[in-house]
C-alpha cells in the first residue's frame, strides 16, 4: 500500500513536468531506469511502442534483455536495432544510436529519449570544459528534428525511484561507471564535489541556466537547410556575413546535429578554413564531416552499418 501510494505521488509530480509533443510517440528504451520510467509514464497516456539499440558492446545483450523485459511488463511492442561500431567512443555510439532510431521510425512519429535534468547539467559542464560558447552552454535541446526529450525538467533520482517503485525490470549500464569517459567523471566526481563543497543545488542551477541560455539563442540564427540527417548552405552566404556570425550560426546547427554539443574553438577554426576554401573538408567528433561541394558547404553524417531485428512483445514478455 505504501509503495502504491508513493508511486502515485511520484508519477503525478513527474507527469506535471513532462514536456510531451503531439502523438504518435516511440520511446527510445535503453533498458535503464530513465527510459523505463519514461515508458511507464507514456503508456499510462496512450499506446506507445519502443525501439532499443543494441551497440554490440559487452553489456549490450543484458541491456537488450532488460529493455525487452520492460516492454513486456508494459505490453509495448519493441523493435530492436543492432549497430556495428568501430573503435568505441561516446560520440560514435551516440551517432550510431540516432541513426538507428531514425531508420526505425516513421516521418510522423516523435522519438522520445529519456534525458533528465542531470544529463542537462552534465552536458553544460562538459561543454564549458571544452571551451564552448553560449550555444554549447544551452545544453541539450528539448526538440531536434523528430527527437523530443520530455524529462529535461525531471531529475535522475526521480526516474530511478519511479522505475524501482513501479517494479520495472531495468538495469544499470556498467559503462556508466567507467571513469575514462569525461561524462562519467563529471557525473561521478566533479558534480558530487561541487555539490559537497560549493552548492548542493548545482545540478538544478546548471539546468536552469541552460534553459535560459537556450531561450535567448533562437533557432532563427540558423541559415541553410536541414536534409537527410545533415545540413547545407551556399558557402558564399557564410563568407558574406563574416566569421563571427557564420560561426554562431554553424554552432547552432551543429548543436542540433550533435545532441547538444556545438563547435569548440578548434573545430570552429577548422570549419572556417572549409568556408574559405583553404581546405576541402574537416572531420568533427560525433561522426560529422564538413565539406565543400560546388557552391555548397555541407555537414553530413558518417554512415553507420547495422542490422535490424524487429520483435513484437505486446502479448508475451520475453
C-alpha positions, 0 to 999 in steps of 0.5 A: 500500500505504501509503495502504491501510494508513493508511486502515485505521488511520484508519477503525478509530480513527474507527469506535471513536468513532462514536456510531451509533443503531439502523438504518435510517440516511440520511446527510445528504451535503453533498458535503464531506469530513465527510459523505463520510467519514461515508458511507464509514464507514456503508456499510462497516456496512450499506446506507445511502442519502443525501439532499443539499440543494441551497440554490440558492446559487452553489456549490450545483450543484458541491456537488450534483455532488460529493455525487452523485459520492460516492454513486456511488463508494459505490453509495448511492442519493441523493435530492436536495432543492432549497430556495428561500431568501430573503435568505441567512443561516446560520440560514435555510439551516440551517432550510431544510436540516432541513426538507428532510431531514425531508420526505425521510425516513421516521418510522423512519429516523435522519438522520445529519449529519456534525458533528465535534468542531470544529463542537462547539467552534465552536458553544460559542464562538459561543454564549458570544459571544452571551451564552448560558447553560449550555444554549447552552454544551452545544453541539450535541446528539448526538440531536434528534428523528430527527437523530443526529450520530455524529462529535461525538467525531471531529475535522475533520482526521480526516474530511478525511484519511479522505475524501482517503485513501479517494479520495472525490470531495468538495469544499470549500464556498467559503462556508466561507471567507467571513469575514462569517459569525461561524462562519467567523471563529471557525473561521478566526481566533479558534480558530487564535489561541487555539490559537497563543497560549493552548492548542493543545488548545482545540478538544478542551477546548471539546468536552469541556466541552460534553459535560459541560455537556450531561450535567448539563442533562437533557432532563427540564427540558423541559415541553410537547410536541414536534409537527410540527417545533415545540413547545407548552405551556399558557402558564399552566404557564410563568407558574406556575413563574416566569421563571427556570425557564420560561426554562431550560426554553424554552432547552432546547427551543429548543436542540433546535429550533435545532441547538444554539443556545438563547435569548440574553438578548434573545430570552429577554426577548422570549419572556417578554413572549409568556408574559405576554401583553404581546405576541402573538408574537416572531420568533427567528433560525433561522426560529422564531416564538413565539406565543400561541394560546388557552391555548397558547404555541407555537414553530413553524417558518417554512415553507420552499418547495422542490422535490424531485428524487429520483435513484437512483445505486446502479448508475451514478455520475453 
